[in-house]
Amino acid sequence: MTEMTLGASRALRATGAMFFAVFGGIWLESWAIESARSLATEALIALLAVALAVAAYVIYKRHAVELASRPDTPRSRRAKRVFHTVNAMQWVLIFIGANLLSRNGLSAWIVPMIILVVGLHFLPLAFVFSNRPHYVTGVALILLGLAYPLVSPAGPADPIGLLGTGLILWLSASWALRRS
Protein backbone atom coordinates (compact mmCIF):
# COMPACT_ATOMS: atom_id res chain seq x y z
CA MET A 1 0.00 0.00 0.00
CA THR A 2 1.67 3.16 -1.13
CA GLU A 3 -0.61 5.92 0.05
CA MET A 4 -2.56 4.09 2.72
CA THR A 5 -1.41 2.31 5.84
CA LEU A 6 -2.47 -1.23 6.57
CA GLY A 7 -4.64 0.05 9.44
CA ALA A 8 -6.44 2.53 7.18
CA SER A 9 -7.06 -0.25 4.68
CA ARG A 10 -8.47 -2.45 7.44
CA ALA A 11 -10.78 0.35 8.57
CA LEU A 12 -12.08 0.77 5.01
CA ARG A 13 -12.68 -2.98 4.63
CA ALA A 14 -14.49 -3.00 7.98
CA THR A 15 -16.67 -0.11 6.83
CA GLY A 16 -17.65 -2.11 3.75
CA ALA A 17 -18.29 -5.16 5.91
CA MET A 18 -20.70 -3.13 8.06
CA PHE A 19 -22.72 -2.21 4.97
CA PHE A 20 -22.63 -5.80 3.68
CA ALA A 21 -23.78 -7.08 7.08
CA VAL A 22 -26.74 -4.71 7.21
CA PHE A 23 -27.81 -5.04 3.56
CA GLY A 24 -27.24 -8.81 3.65
CA GLY A 25 -29.47 -8.95 6.72
CA ILE A 26 -32.17 -6.97 4.92
CA TRP A 27 -32.07 -9.36 1.95
CA LEU A 28 -32.17 -12.38 4.28
CA GLU A 29 -35.03 -10.93 6.36
CA SER A 30 -36.91 -10.35 3.09
CA TRP A 31 -36.29 -13.98 2.15
CA ALA A 32 -37.52 -15.16 5.57
CA ILE A 33 -40.69 -13.08 5.30
CA GLU A 34 -41.34 -13.94 1.64
CA SER A 35 -40.86 -17.67 2.21
CA ALA A 36 -42.92 -17.64 5.44
CA ARG A 37 -40.10 -18.69 7.75
CA SER A 38 -40.64 -18.70 11.49
CA LEU A 39 -40.24 -15.71 13.75
CA ALA A 40 -37.27 -17.56 15.26
CA THR A 41 -35.58 -17.60 11.83
CA GLU A 42 -36.19 -13.88 11.43
CA ALA A 43 -34.80 -13.23 14.92
CA LEU A 44 -31.73 -15.35 14.20
CA ILE A 45 -31.05 -13.45 10.98
CA ALA A 46 -31.36 -10.14 12.83
CA LEU A 47 -29.04 -11.35 15.58
CA LEU A 48 -26.43 -12.56 13.07
CA ALA A 49 -26.65 -9.29 11.11
CA VAL A 50 -26.06 -7.29 14.27
CA ALA A 51 -23.19 -9.57 15.34
CA LEU A 52 -21.51 -9.25 11.95
CA ALA A 53 -21.98 -5.48 11.91
CA VAL A 54 -20.63 -5.14 15.46
CA ALA A 55 -17.58 -7.27 14.62
CA ALA A 56 -16.93 -4.97 11.66
CA TYR A 57 -17.41 -1.88 13.81
CA VAL A 58 -14.90 -3.13 16.38
CA ILE A 59 -12.27 -3.53 13.65
CA TYR A 60 -13.19 -0.15 12.21
CA LYS A 61 -12.80 1.58 15.60
CA ARG A 62 -9.45 -0.12 16.16
CA HIS A 63 -8.10 1.46 12.95
CA ALA A 64 -10.21 4.63 12.62
CA VAL A 65 -7.37 6.94 13.67
CA GLU A 66 -5.16 5.62 10.88
CA LEU A 67 -7.98 6.07 8.41
CA ALA A 68 -8.61 9.63 9.55
CA SER A 69 -4.92 10.50 9.28
CA ARG A 70 -4.38 9.16 5.78
CA PRO A 71 -3.30 11.80 3.29
CA ASP A 72 -5.86 13.46 1.05
CA THR A 73 -4.48 12.70 -2.40
CA PRO A 74 -5.86 13.14 -5.90
CA ARG A 75 -6.30 9.35 -6.04
CA SER A 76 -8.30 9.23 -2.79
CA ARG A 77 -10.46 12.17 -3.89
CA ARG A 78 -11.10 10.43 -7.23
CA ALA A 79 -12.00 7.19 -5.43
CA LYS A 80 -14.52 9.03 -3.23
CA ARG A 81 -16.03 10.76 -6.26
CA VAL A 82 -16.34 7.47 -8.16
CA PHE A 83 -17.83 5.77 -5.09
CA HIS A 84 -20.53 8.44 -4.71
CA THR A 85 -21.25 8.56 -8.46
CA VAL A 86 -21.53 4.78 -8.79
CA ASN A 87 -23.82 4.52 -5.78
CA ALA A 88 -26.03 7.35 -7.00
CA MET A 89 -26.25 5.74 -10.45
CA GLN A 90 -27.11 2.41 -8.83
CA TRP A 91 -30.11 3.91 -7.01
CA VAL A 92 -31.26 5.82 -10.10
CA LEU A 93 -31.07 2.64 -12.23
CA ILE A 94 -32.98 0.67 -9.60
CA PHE A 95 -35.68 3.35 -9.39
CA ILE A 96 -36.04 3.63 -13.19
CA GLY A 97 -35.85 -0.13 -13.72
CA ALA A 98 -38.44 -0.87 -11.04
CA ASN A 99 -40.82 1.70 -12.50
CA LEU A 100 -40.39 0.43 -16.05
CA LEU A 101 -40.85 -3.20 -15.06
CA SER A 102 -43.86 -2.38 -12.89
CA ARG A 103 -45.57 -0.28 -15.58
CA ASN A 104 -45.11 -3.06 -18.11
CA GLY A 105 -46.59 -5.82 -15.98
CA LEU A 106 -43.20 -7.34 -15.15
CA SER A 107 -43.09 -6.65 -11.42
CA ALA A 108 -41.77 -10.14 -10.72
CA TRP A 109 -38.53 -9.12 -12.46
CA ILE A 110 -37.80 -6.22 -10.09
CA VAL A 111 -35.78 -8.32 -7.61
CA PRO A 112 -33.57 -9.94 -10.29
CA MET A 113 -33.01 -6.50 -11.83
CA ILE A 114 -31.97 -5.07 -8.45
CA ILE A 115 -29.59 -7.98 -7.85
CA LEU A 116 -28.07 -7.44 -11.30
CA VAL A 117 -27.63 -3.68 -10.78
CA VAL A 118 -26.13 -4.19 -7.31
CA GLY A 119 -23.72 -6.73 -8.78
CA LEU A 120 -22.77 -4.39 -11.61
CA HIS A 121 -22.09 -1.54 -9.18
CA PHE A 122 -19.33 -3.59 -7.53
CA LEU A 123 -17.24 -3.76 -10.72
CA PRO A 124 -16.14 -0.10 -10.99
CA LEU A 125 -15.71 0.02 -7.21
CA ALA A 126 -13.42 -3.01 -7.34
CA PHE A 127 -11.32 -1.22 -9.93
CA VAL A 128 -11.15 2.19 -8.28
CA PHE A 129 -10.41 0.75 -4.83
CA SER A 130 -8.10 -1.99 -6.15
CA ASN A 131 -10.20 -4.48 -4.20
CA ARG A 132 -10.30 -7.82 -6.03
CA PRO A 133 -12.89 -9.41 -3.71
CA HIS A 134 -15.41 -6.83 -4.98
CA TYR A 135 -15.06 -8.41 -8.43
CA VAL A 136 -16.02 -11.77 -6.92
CA THR A 137 -19.00 -10.26 -5.10
CA GLY A 138 -20.11 -8.38 -8.22
CA VAL A 139 -19.83 -11.36 -10.55
CA ALA A 140 -21.57 -13.66 -8.05
CA LEU A 141 -24.50 -11.24 -7.79
CA ILE A 142 -24.66 -10.73 -11.55
CA LEU A 143 -24.74 -14.48 -12.16
CA LEU A 144 -27.37 -14.94 -9.45
CA GLY A 145 -29.55 -12.17 -10.88
CA LEU A 146 -29.33 -13.64 -14.37
CA ALA A 147 -29.59 -17.34 -13.51
CA TYR A 148 -32.05 -17.84 -10.67
CA PRO A 149 -35.11 -16.52 -12.55
CA LEU A 150 -34.45 -19.09 -15.29
CA VAL A 151 -33.94 -22.14 -13.07
CA SER A 152 -36.05 -21.50 -9.96
CA PRO A 153 -39.47 -23.14 -9.65
CA ALA A 154 -41.22 -19.78 -9.22
CA GLY A 155 -39.06 -18.00 -11.79
CA PRO A 156 -38.14 -14.40 -10.99
CA ALA A 157 -40.59 -14.33 -8.06
CA ASP A 158 -38.76 -17.16 -6.26
CA PRO A 159 -37.42 -16.03 -2.87
CA ILE A 160 -34.18 -17.92 -3.56
CA GLY A 161 -32.84 -14.72 -5.15
CA LEU A 162 -33.31 -12.90 -1.84
CA LEU A 163 -31.58 -15.72 0.03
CA GLY A 164 -28.69 -15.90 -2.42
CA THR A 165 -28.09 -12.15 -2.37
CA GLY A 166 -28.08 -12.00 1.42
CA LEU A 167 -25.67 -14.91 1.67
CA ILE A 168 -23.32 -13.43 -0.95
CA LEU A 169 -23.23 -10.13 0.95
CA TRP A 170 -22.63 -11.87 4.28
CA LEU A 171 -19.85 -14.00 2.78
CA SER A 172 -18.32 -10.81 1.41
CA ALA A 173 -18.55 -9.18 4.83
CA SER A 174 -16.95 -12.21 6.45
CA TRP A 175 -14.17 -12.24 3.86
CA ALA A 176 -13.48 -8.52 4.45
CA LEU A 177 -13.33 -9.11 8.21
CA ARG A 178 -11.07 -12.11 7.79
CA ARG A 179 -8.69 -9.96 5.76
CA SER A 180 -8.87 -7.27 8.46
Disulfide bonds with the S-S distance in Angstrom:
none
